[in-house]
Amino acid sequence: MSEQRFAELVSDALDLIPPELARAIDNVVVLIEPRDPEDPHLLGLYHGIALTERDSNYGGALPDTVTIYREAILDLCTTADEVVEEVAITVIHEIAHYFGIDEDRLHELGWG
């Protein structure tokens, strides 16, 4: 799958976020990288301060990042349809961390 097509899938997955939640996303950058250098099997990573942990001292912070690891997802999937599904799950999963939803709750909700 081309890098451009993969980027389109990430964009499509972001479009799945309900508008009222999407409007609440602020100071977040979504990146696509080939692989996490420390864990080559990691599909995505949220790095930042979740909304639920921000206080009045938050101002002036660098943007939070959501990184989607293209090669790890492509290695996991055997069909294009699987890639579409896994990208959506991974993007939603990482954005959920921005909203303060932890791993256990994501698994309960079916986004683990």
Residue, then its C-alpha position, 0 to 999 in steps of 0.5 A: m500500500s502506498e504512503q499516500r493511500f495509507a495517509e488517506l486512511v488515517s484521514d478517513a479514520l479521523d473523520l469517524i470521530p463525532p463532530e462534537l468530539a472532534r471540535a474538542i481536539d486542540n493542540v494535537v498533531v497526527l503523524i505517520e511514521p514507519r515504525d516505533p524505534e523502541d517497539p517495532h510491533l507498536l501500531g500507534l502511540y499517544h504522547g502528551i497530556a490528556l484533557t483529563e489531566r490538564d490544569s491551569n498551568y497547561g498553557g504554552a505546551l507543545p502539541d500532543t502527538v498521535t503517531i500511527y506506525r504504518e509498517a507495523i500495521l501493514d505487517l499485521c494485516t493481510t488484506a486491504d480491508e484489514v488495513v482500513e479496519e486496523v487504521a481506524i481502530t488505531v487512530i480512534h484508540e490513540i485519540a481516545h487517550y487524548f480524552g483520558i480513556d485508558e487501555d482497560r476502558l478501551h478494551e471494554l469498549g472494543w477499541g483495544 
